[in-house]
Amino acid sequence: MSEEWKTLTRNRVFISDIGTKREVAVGGMHTVMGSYAVWLPVSNADSHQVVEVGDDLEVLAEKYKVSRDMVFEVVTQ
């Protein structure tokens, strides 16, 4: 993880835009994963954890008080 990323997200809530809904298997059960993941800082650590995944960016941003500049698009190659 780059120092720039750590500085940008340190102790801040952010949302990752993971793009199109994806089907995933959890415990042998298939489900559709939402397009947005909310990340909260872990107490006394230099890391984050996903606390909610959903399809409505506006609802998630309002619920967790995340500004638009803290929504990041995941880019894959």
Secondary structure as GFF3:
##gff-version 3
##sequence-region A 1 77
A	DSSP	alpha_helix	3	9	.	.	.	ID=ss1
A	DSSP	beta_strand	14	17	.	.	.	ID=ss2
A	DSSP	beta_strand	22	26	.	.	.	ID=ss3
A	DSSP	beta_strand	29	33	.	.	.	ID=ss4
A	DSSP	beta_strand	36	41	.	.	.	ID=ss5
A	DSSP	beta_strand	48	54	.	.	.	ID=ss6
A	DSSP	alpha_helix	57	64	.	.	.	ID=ss7
A	DSSP	three_ten_helix	68	70	.	.	.	ID=ss8
A	DSSP	beta_strand	71	73	.	.	.	ID=ss9
###
